[in-house]
């Protein structure tokens, strides 16, 4: 399946979810990608720029998710010397939380009630209930509580059922 079909399929899926049909204009625009860059034309072909842009976009998405997740909309540091250790500490906390996410996911998935199907020809999907970002947020909140001394991982696991 090529990228146009994937994009158009996504449009159809989102429209169905909202009880609508995909617009002809949206389906036409799904065939296009407009990319503006200041890179010189000679060494940078379209085929070379597109993967760079896609990789950069993934990094932007991670940072967009990290800001609320780590509660770092604004760093309270005034210098690079004080801000760098704080960001490193946030990222270490995020990395430490990944083990808990892997442990808790199957427990929550097993307990999750399937979302009711609201549209014709759709089926309940329990996987959508347990998002990776929500689990990471839960594990980071637990890490904060552990640092403050209020919660433990064992207490969280005991509360899951």
PyMOL CGO cylinders between C-alpha atoms (Angstrom):
from pymol import cmd
from pymol.cgo import CYLINDER

trace = [
    CYLINDER, 0.00, 0.00, 0.00, 1.51, 3.35, -0.96, 0.3, 1, 1, 1, 1, 1, 1,
    CYLINDER, 1.51, 3.35, -0.96, 1.56, 6.48, 1.17, 0.3, 1, 1, 1, 1, 1, 1,
    CYLINDER, 1.56, 6.48, 1.17, -1.35, 8.10, -0.69, 0.3, 1, 1, 1, 1, 1, 1,
    CYLINDER, -1.35, 8.10, -0.69, -3.59, 5.12, 0.05, 0.3, 1, 1, 1, 1, 1, 1,
    CYLINDER, -3.59, 5.12, 0.05, -2.50, 5.18, 3.71, 0.3, 1, 1, 1, 1, 1, 1,
    CYLINDER, -2.50, 5.18, 3.71, -3.29, 8.91, 3.99, 0.3, 1, 1, 1, 1, 1, 1,
    CYLINDER, -3.29, 8.91, 3.99, -6.65, 8.50, 2.26, 0.3, 1, 1, 1, 1, 1, 1,
    CYLINDER, -6.65, 8.50, 2.26, -7.45, 5.50, 4.44, 0.3, 1, 1, 1, 1, 1, 1,
    CYLINDER, -7.45, 5.50, 4.44, -6.69, 7.60, 7.52, 0.3, 1, 1, 1, 1, 1, 1,
    CYLINDER, -6.69, 7.60, 7.52, -9.07, 10.29, 6.23, 0.3, 1, 1, 1, 1, 1, 1,
    CYLINDER, -9.07, 10.29, 6.23, -11.83, 7.72, 5.68, 0.3, 1, 1, 1, 1, 1, 1,
    CYLINDER, -11.83, 7.72, 5.68, -11.27, 6.23, 9.15, 0.3, 1, 1, 1, 1, 1, 1,
    CYLINDER, -11.27, 6.23, 9.15, -11.34, 9.62, 10.91, 0.3, 1, 1, 1, 1, 1, 1,
    CYLINDER, -11.34, 9.62, 10.91, -14.45, 10.64, 8.99, 0.3, 1, 1, 1, 1, 1, 1,
    CYLINDER, -14.45, 10.64, 8.99, -16.23, 7.36, 9.87, 0.3, 1, 1, 1, 1, 1, 1,
    CYLINDER, -16.23, 7.36, 9.87, -15.31, 7.84, 13.52, 0.3, 1, 1, 1, 1, 1, 1,
    CYLINDER, -15.31, 7.84, 13.52, -17.08, 11.22, 13.41, 0.3, 1, 1, 1, 1, 1, 1,
    CYLINDER, -17.08, 11.22, 13.41, -20.07, 9.83, 11.52, 0.3, 1, 1, 1, 1, 1, 1,
    CYLINDER, -20.07, 9.83, 11.52, -19.15, 11.60, 8.28, 0.3, 1, 1, 1, 1, 1, 1,
    CYLINDER, -19.15, 11.60, 8.28, -17.67, 10.81, 4.91, 0.3, 1, 1, 1, 1, 1, 1,
    CYLINDER, -17.67, 10.81, 4.91, -14.24, 11.91, 3.74, 0.3, 1, 1, 1, 1, 1, 1,
    CYLINDER, -14.24, 11.91, 3.74, -14.40, 15.07, 1.65, 0.3, 1, 1, 1, 1, 1, 1,
    CYLINDER, -14.40, 15.07, 1.65, -13.30, 14.93, -1.98, 0.3, 1, 1, 1, 1, 1, 1,
    CYLINDER, -13.30, 14.93, -1.98, -11.00, 17.90, -1.33, 0.3, 1, 1, 1, 1, 1, 1,
    CYLINDER, -11.00, 17.90, -1.33, -9.33, 16.12, 1.57, 0.3, 1, 1, 1, 1, 1, 1,
    CYLINDER, -9.33, 16.12, 1.57, -8.85, 12.98, -0.51, 0.3, 1, 1, 1, 1, 1, 1,
    CYLINDER, -8.85, 12.98, -0.51, -7.30, 15.07, -3.30, 0.3, 1, 1, 1, 1, 1, 1,
    CYLINDER, -7.30, 15.07, -3.30, -4.97, 16.90, -0.90, 0.3, 1, 1, 1, 1, 1, 1,
    CYLINDER, -4.97, 16.90, -0.90, -3.85, 13.55, 0.55, 0.3, 1, 1, 1, 1, 1, 1,
    CYLINDER, -3.85, 13.55, 0.55, -2.01, 13.03, -2.75, 0.3, 1, 1, 1, 1, 1, 1,
    CYLINDER, -2.01, 13.03, -2.75, 0.23, 16.05, -2.14, 0.3, 1, 1, 1, 1, 1, 1,
    CYLINDER, 0.23, 16.05, -2.14, 3.06, 16.95, 0.18, 0.3, 1, 1, 1, 1, 1, 1,
    CYLINDER, 3.06, 16.95, 0.18, 4.29, 20.53, 0.22, 0.3, 1, 1, 1, 1, 1, 1,
    CYLINDER, 4.29, 20.53, 0.22, 7.70, 20.90, 1.78, 0.3, 1, 1, 1, 1, 1, 1,
    CYLINDER, 7.70, 20.90, 1.78, 9.55, 24.20, 2.00, 0.3, 1, 1, 1, 1, 1, 1,
    CYLINDER, 9.55, 24.20, 2.00, 13.20, 24.18, 2.95, 0.3, 1, 1, 1, 1, 1, 1,
    CYLINDER, 13.20, 24.18, 2.95, 16.17, 26.51, 2.96, 0.3, 1, 1, 1, 1, 1, 1,
    CYLINDER, 16.17, 26.51, 2.96, 18.59, 23.73, 2.03, 0.3, 1, 1, 1, 1, 1, 1,
    CYLINDER, 18.59, 23.73, 2.03, 20.56, 24.28, -1.18, 0.3, 1, 1, 1, 1, 1, 1,
    CYLINDER, 20.56, 24.28, -1.18, 19.09, 22.56, -4.22, 0.3, 1, 1, 1, 1, 1, 1,
    CYLINDER, 19.09, 22.56, -4.22, 22.32, 21.01, -5.53, 0.3, 1, 1, 1, 1, 1, 1,
    CYLINDER, 22.32, 21.01, -5.53, 23.22, 18.36, -2.94, 0.3, 1, 1, 1, 1, 1, 1,
    CYLINDER, 23.22, 18.36, -2.94, 19.67, 17.96, -1.57, 0.3, 1, 1, 1, 1, 1, 1,
    CYLINDER, 19.67, 17.96, -1.57, 17.27, 16.17, -3.87, 0.3, 1, 1, 1, 1, 1, 1,
    CYLINDER, 17.27, 16.17, -3.87, 13.60, 15.60, -3.05, 0.3, 1, 1, 1, 1, 1, 1,
    CYLINDER, 13.60, 15.60, -3.05, 14.40, 11.98, -2.29, 0.3, 1, 1, 1, 1, 1, 1,
    CYLINDER, 14.40, 11.98, -2.29, 17.03, 13.08, 0.27, 0.3, 1, 1, 1, 1, 1, 1,
    CYLINDER, 17.03, 13.08, 0.27, 15.00, 15.86, 1.94, 0.3, 1, 1, 1, 1, 1, 1,
    CYLINDER, 15.00, 15.86, 1.94, 11.78, 13.91, 2.55, 0.3, 1, 1, 1, 1, 1, 1,
    CYLINDER, 11.78, 13.91, 2.55, 13.31, 11.31, 4.93, 0.3, 1, 1, 1, 1, 1, 1,
    CYLINDER, 13.31, 11.31, 4.93, 15.07, 14.13, 6.82, 0.3, 1, 1, 1, 1, 1, 1,
    CYLINDER, 15.07, 14.13, 6.82, 11.78, 15.98, 7.19, 0.3, 1, 1, 1, 1, 1, 1,
    CYLINDER, 11.78, 15.98, 7.19, 9.96, 12.83, 8.37, 0.3, 1, 1, 1, 1, 1, 1,
    CYLINDER, 9.96, 12.83, 8.37, 12.66, 12.12, 10.96, 0.3, 1, 1, 1, 1, 1, 1,
    CYLINDER, 12.66, 12.12, 10.96, 12.58, 15.74, 12.16, 0.3, 1, 1, 1, 1, 1, 1,
    CYLINDER, 12.58, 15.74, 12.16, 8.80, 15.59, 12.44, 0.3, 1, 1, 1, 1, 1, 1,
    CYLINDER, 8.80, 15.59, 12.44, 9.02, 12.49, 14.66, 0.3, 1, 1, 1, 1, 1, 1,
    CYLINDER, 9.02, 12.49, 14.66, 11.43, 14.37, 16.94, 0.3, 1, 1, 1, 1, 1, 1,
    CYLINDER, 11.43, 14.37, 16.94, 8.99, 17.30, 17.08, 0.3, 1, 1, 1, 1, 1, 1,
    CYLINDER, 8.99, 17.30, 17.08, 6.16, 14.93, 18.06, 0.3, 1, 1, 1, 1, 1, 1,
    CYLINDER, 6.16, 14.93, 18.06, 8.28, 13.46, 20.87, 0.3, 1, 1, 1, 1, 1, 1,
    CYLINDER, 8.28, 13.46, 20.87, 9.05, 16.93, 22.22, 0.3, 1, 1, 1, 1, 1, 1,
    CYLINDER, 9.05, 16.93, 22.22, 5.40, 17.95, 21.92, 0.3, 1, 1, 1, 1, 1, 1,
    CYLINDER, 5.40, 17.95, 21.92, 4.42, 14.89, 24.00, 0.3, 1, 1, 1, 1, 1, 1,
    CYLINDER, 4.42, 14.89, 24.00, 7.29, 15.28, 26.46, 0.3, 1, 1, 1, 1, 1, 1,
    CYLINDER, 7.29, 15.28, 26.46, 6.43, 18.83, 27.51, 0.3, 1, 1, 1, 1, 1, 1,
    CYLINDER, 6.43, 18.83, 27.51, 3.15, 18.02, 29.25, 0.3, 1, 1, 1, 1, 1, 1,
    CYLINDER, 3.15, 18.02, 29.25, 4.28, 14.52, 30.19, 0.3, 1, 1, 1, 1, 1, 1,
    CYLINDER, 4.28, 14.52, 30.19, 7.36, 15.72, 32.05, 0.3, 1, 1, 1, 1, 1, 1,
    CYLINDER, 7.36, 15.72, 32.05, 5.67, 18.98, 33.02, 0.3, 1, 1, 1, 1, 1, 1,
    CYLINDER, 5.67, 18.98, 33.02, 8.41, 21.03, 31.38, 0.3, 1, 1, 1, 1, 1, 1,
    CYLINDER, 8.41, 21.03, 31.38, 6.44, 23.65, 29.48, 0.3, 1, 1, 1, 1, 1, 1,
    CYLINDER, 6.44, 23.65, 29.48, 8.84, 26.18, 30.93, 0.3, 1, 1, 1, 1, 1, 1,
    CYLINDER, 8.84, 26.18, 30.93, 12.11, 25.30, 32.61, 0.3, 1, 1, 1, 1, 1, 1,
    CYLINDER, 12.11, 25.30, 32.61, 12.67, 27.22, 35.80, 0.3, 1, 1, 1, 1, 1, 1,
    CYLINDER, 12.67, 27.22, 35.80, 16.36, 27.43, 35.01, 0.3, 1, 1, 1, 1, 1, 1,
    CYLINDER, 16.36, 27.43, 35.01, 17.91, 30.68, 33.87, 0.3, 1, 1, 1, 1, 1, 1,
    CYLINDER, 17.91, 30.68, 33.87, 21.19, 29.33, 32.50, 0.3, 1, 1, 1, 1, 1, 1,
    CYLINDER, 21.19, 29.33, 32.50, 22.25, 26.45, 30.30, 0.3, 1, 1, 1, 1, 1, 1,
    CYLINDER, 22.25, 26.45, 30.30, 24.37, 25.12, 33.17, 0.3, 1, 1, 1, 1, 1, 1,
    CYLINDER, 24.37, 25.12, 33.17, 21.36, 24.77, 35.45, 0.3, 1, 1, 1, 1, 1, 1,
    CYLINDER, 21.36, 24.77, 35.45, 18.86, 23.73, 32.75, 0.3, 1, 1, 1, 1, 1, 1,
    CYLINDER, 18.86, 23.73, 32.75, 20.91, 20.90, 31.27, 0.3, 1, 1, 1, 1, 1, 1,
    CYLINDER, 20.91, 20.90, 31.27, 21.06, 18.73, 34.43, 0.3, 1, 1, 1, 1, 1, 1,
    CYLINDER, 21.06, 18.73, 34.43, 17.34, 19.26, 34.99, 0.3, 1, 1, 1, 1, 1, 1,
    CYLINDER, 17.34, 19.26, 34.99, 16.49, 18.10, 31.45, 0.3, 1, 1, 1, 1, 1, 1,
    CYLINDER, 16.49, 18.10, 31.45, 18.84, 15.12, 31.81, 0.3, 1, 1, 1, 1, 1, 1,
    CYLINDER, 18.84, 15.12, 31.81, 17.11, 14.21, 35.06, 0.3, 1, 1, 1, 1, 1, 1,
    CYLINDER, 17.11, 14.21, 35.06, 13.69, 14.41, 33.38, 0.3, 1, 1, 1, 1, 1, 1,
    CYLINDER, 13.69, 14.41, 33.38, 14.89, 12.16, 30.55, 0.3, 1, 1, 1, 1, 1, 1,
    CYLINDER, 14.89, 12.16, 30.55, 16.41, 9.67, 33.00, 0.3, 1, 1, 1, 1, 1, 1,
    CYLINDER, 16.41, 9.67, 33.00, 13.06, 9.54, 34.80, 0.3, 1, 1, 1, 1, 1, 1,
    CYLINDER, 13.06, 9.54, 34.80, 11.32, 8.91, 31.49, 0.3, 1, 1, 1, 1, 1, 1,
    CYLINDER, 11.32, 8.91, 31.49, 13.76, 6.09, 30.69, 0.3, 1, 1, 1, 1, 1, 1,
    CYLINDER, 13.76, 6.09, 30.69, 13.31, 4.56, 34.15, 0.3, 1, 1, 1, 1, 1, 1,
    CYLINDER, 13.31, 4.56, 34.15, 9.55, 4.58, 33.72, 0.3, 1, 1, 1, 1, 1, 1,
    CYLINDER, 9.55, 4.58, 33.72, 9.67, 2.41, 30.60, 0.3, 1, 1, 1, 1, 1, 1,
    CYLINDER, 9.67, 2.41, 30.60, 10.13, -0.81, 32.62, 0.3, 1, 1, 1, 1, 1, 1,
    CYLINDER, 10.13, -0.81, 32.62, 7.03, -0.06, 34.65, 0.3, 1, 1, 1, 1, 1, 1,
    CYLINDER, 7.03, -0.06, 34.65, 5.08, 0.69, 31.47, 0.3, 1, 1, 1, 1, 1, 1,
    CYLINDER, 5.08, 0.69, 31.47, 6.00, -2.73, 30.07, 0.3, 1, 1, 1, 1, 1, 1,
    CYLINDER, 6.00, -2.73, 30.07, 4.94, -4.39, 33.34, 0.3, 1, 1, 1, 1, 1, 1,
    CYLINDER, 4.94, -4.39, 33.34, 1.65, -2.51, 33.82, 0.3, 1, 1, 1, 1, 1, 1,
    CYLINDER, 1.65, -2.51, 33.82, 0.41, -2.56, 30.20, 0.3, 1, 1, 1, 1, 1, 1,
    CYLINDER, 0.41, -2.56, 30.20, -0.72, -6.24, 30.15, 0.3, 1, 1, 1, 1, 1, 1,
    CYLINDER, -0.72, -6.24, 30.15, -2.41, -5.84, 33.54, 0.3, 1, 1, 1, 1, 1, 1,
    CYLINDER, -2.41, -5.84, 33.54, -4.38, -2.80, 32.41, 0.3, 1, 1, 1, 1, 1, 1,
    CYLINDER, -4.38, -2.80, 32.41, -5.10, -4.35, 29.03, 0.3, 1, 1, 1, 1, 1, 1,
    CYLINDER, -5.10, -4.35, 29.03, -6.55, -7.44, 30.69, 0.3, 1, 1, 1, 1, 1, 1,
    CYLINDER, -6.55, -7.44, 30.69, -8.77, -5.31, 32.92, 0.3, 1, 1, 1, 1, 1, 1,
    CYLINDER, -8.77, -5.31, 32.92, -9.83, -2.88, 30.17, 0.3, 1, 1, 1, 1, 1, 1,
    CYLINDER, -9.83, -2.88, 30.17, -13.41, -3.01, 29.04, 0.3, 1, 1, 1, 1, 1, 1,
    CYLINDER, -13.41, -3.01, 29.04, -13.74, -2.85, 25.26, 0.3, 1, 1, 1, 1, 1, 1,
    CYLINDER, -13.74, -2.85, 25.26, -14.98, 0.52, 24.07, 0.3, 1, 1, 1, 1, 1, 1,
    CYLINDER, -14.98, 0.52, 24.07, -18.54, 0.16, 22.75, 0.3, 1, 1, 1, 1, 1, 1,
    CYLINDER, -18.54, 0.16, 22.75, -18.87, 0.16, 18.97, 0.3, 1, 1, 1, 1, 1, 1,
    CYLINDER, -18.87, 0.16, 18.97, -20.78, 3.28, 17.97, 0.3, 1, 1, 1, 1, 1, 1,
    CYLINDER, -20.78, 3.28, 17.97, -20.65, 3.03, 14.21, 0.3, 1, 1, 1, 1, 1, 1,
    CYLINDER, -20.65, 3.03, 14.21, -21.99, 0.30, 11.95, 0.3, 1, 1, 1, 1, 1, 1,
    CYLINDER, -21.99, 0.30, 11.95, -19.46, -2.36, 10.99, 0.3, 1, 1, 1, 1, 1, 1,
    CYLINDER, -19.46, -2.36, 10.99, -17.04, -1.39, 13.77, 0.3, 1, 1, 1, 1, 1, 1,
    CYLINDER, -17.04, -1.39, 13.77, -15.92, -3.59, 16.60, 0.3, 1, 1, 1, 1, 1, 1,
    CYLINDER, -15.92, -3.59, 16.60, -14.93, -2.78, 20.19, 0.3, 1, 1, 1, 1, 1, 1,
    CYLINDER, -14.93, -2.78, 20.19, -11.21, -2.16, 20.52, 0.3, 1, 1, 1, 1, 1, 1,
    CYLINDER, -11.21, -2.16, 20.52, -9.65, -2.64, 23.96, 0.3, 1, 1, 1, 1, 1, 1,
    CYLINDER, -9.65, -2.64, 23.96, -6.18, -1.72, 22.68, 0.3, 1, 1, 1, 1, 1, 1,
    CYLINDER, -6.18, -1.72, 22.68, -7.22, 1.91, 22.24, 0.3, 1, 1, 1, 1, 1, 1,
    CYLINDER, -7.22, 1.91, 22.24, -7.93, 2.18, 25.98, 0.3, 1, 1, 1, 1, 1, 1,
    CYLINDER, -7.93, 2.18, 25.98, -4.29, 1.76, 27.06, 0.3, 1, 1, 1, 1, 1, 1,
    CYLINDER, -4.29, 1.76, 27.06, -2.11, 4.32, 25.29, 0.3, 1, 1, 1, 1, 1, 1,
    CYLINDER, -2.11, 4.32, 25.29, 1.66, 4.34, 25.65, 0.3, 1, 1, 1, 1, 1, 1,
    CYLINDER, 1.66, 4.34, 25.65, 1.70, 8.05, 26.47, 0.3, 1, 1, 1, 1, 1, 1,
    CYLINDER, 1.70, 8.05, 26.47, -0.94, 7.65, 29.20, 0.3, 1, 1, 1, 1, 1, 1,
    CYLINDER, -0.94, 7.65, 29.20, 1.01, 4.74, 30.72, 0.3, 1, 1, 1, 1, 1, 1,
    CYLINDER, 1.01, 4.74, 30.72, 4.22, 6.77, 30.61, 0.3, 1, 1, 1, 1, 1, 1,
    CYLINDER, 4.22, 6.77, 30.61, 2.43, 9.62, 32.35, 0.3, 1, 1, 1, 1, 1, 1,
    CYLINDER, 2.43, 9.62, 32.35, 1.19, 7.21, 35.02, 0.3, 1, 1, 1, 1, 1, 1,
    CYLINDER, 1.19, 7.21, 35.02, 4.67, 5.78, 35.55, 0.3, 1, 1, 1, 1, 1, 1,
    CYLINDER, 4.67, 5.78, 35.55, 6.26, 9.24, 35.75, 0.3, 1, 1, 1, 1, 1, 1,
    CYLINDER, 6.26, 9.24, 35.75, 3.63, 10.30, 38.28, 0.3, 1, 1, 1, 1, 1, 1,
    CYLINDER, 3.63, 10.30, 38.28, 4.48, 7.17, 40.25, 0.3, 1, 1, 1, 1, 1, 1,
    CYLINDER, 4.48, 7.17, 40.25, 8.19, 8.04, 40.04, 0.3, 1, 1, 1, 1, 1, 1,
    CYLINDER, 8.19, 8.04, 40.04, 7.42, 11.51, 41.42, 0.3, 1, 1, 1, 1, 1, 1,
    CYLINDER, 7.42, 11.51, 41.42, 5.40, 9.93, 44.24, 0.3, 1, 1, 1, 1, 1, 1,
    CYLINDER, 5.40, 9.93, 44.24, 8.24, 7.51, 44.99, 0.3, 1, 1, 1, 1, 1, 1,
    CYLINDER, 8.24, 7.51, 44.99, 10.69, 10.39, 45.22, 0.3, 1, 1, 1, 1, 1, 1,
    CYLINDER, 10.69, 10.39, 45.22, 8.29, 12.17, 47.57, 0.3, 1, 1, 1, 1, 1, 1,
    CYLINDER, 8.29, 12.17, 47.57, 7.74, 8.93, 49.51, 0.3, 1, 1, 1, 1, 1, 1,
    CYLINDER, 7.74, 8.93, 49.51, 3.96, 8.51, 49.11, 0.3, 1, 1, 1, 1, 1, 1,
    CYLINDER, 3.96, 8.51, 49.11, 3.56, 5.60, 46.68, 0.3, 1, 1, 1, 1, 1, 1,
    CYLINDER, 3.56, 5.60, 46.68, 5.47, 2.49, 45.73, 0.3, 1, 1, 1, 1, 1, 1,
    CYLINDER, 5.47, 2.49, 45.73, 5.32, 0.34, 42.62, 0.3, 1, 1, 1, 1, 1, 1,
    CYLINDER, 5.32, 0.34, 42.62, 3.91, -2.50, 44.73, 0.3, 1, 1, 1, 1, 1, 1,
    CYLINDER, 3.91, -2.50, 44.73, 1.09, -0.24, 45.95, 0.3, 1, 1, 1, 1, 1, 1,
    CYLINDER, 1.09, -0.24, 45.95, 0.25, 0.74, 42.36, 0.3, 1, 1, 1, 1, 1, 1,
    CYLINDER, 0.25, 0.74, 42.36, 0.19, -2.91, 41.24, 0.3, 1, 1, 1, 1, 1, 1,
    CYLINDER, 0.19, -2.91, 41.24, -2.07, -3.79, 44.18, 0.3, 1, 1, 1, 1, 1, 1,
    CYLINDER, -2.07, -3.79, 44.18, -4.50, -1.02, 43.20, 0.3, 1, 1, 1, 1, 1, 1,
    CYLINDER, -4.50, -1.02, 43.20, -4.79, -2.02, 39.53, 0.3, 1, 1, 1, 1, 1, 1,
    CYLINDER, -4.79, -2.02, 39.53, -7.52, -4.65, 39.95, 0.3, 1, 1, 1, 1, 1, 1,
]
cmd.load_cgo(trace, "trace")
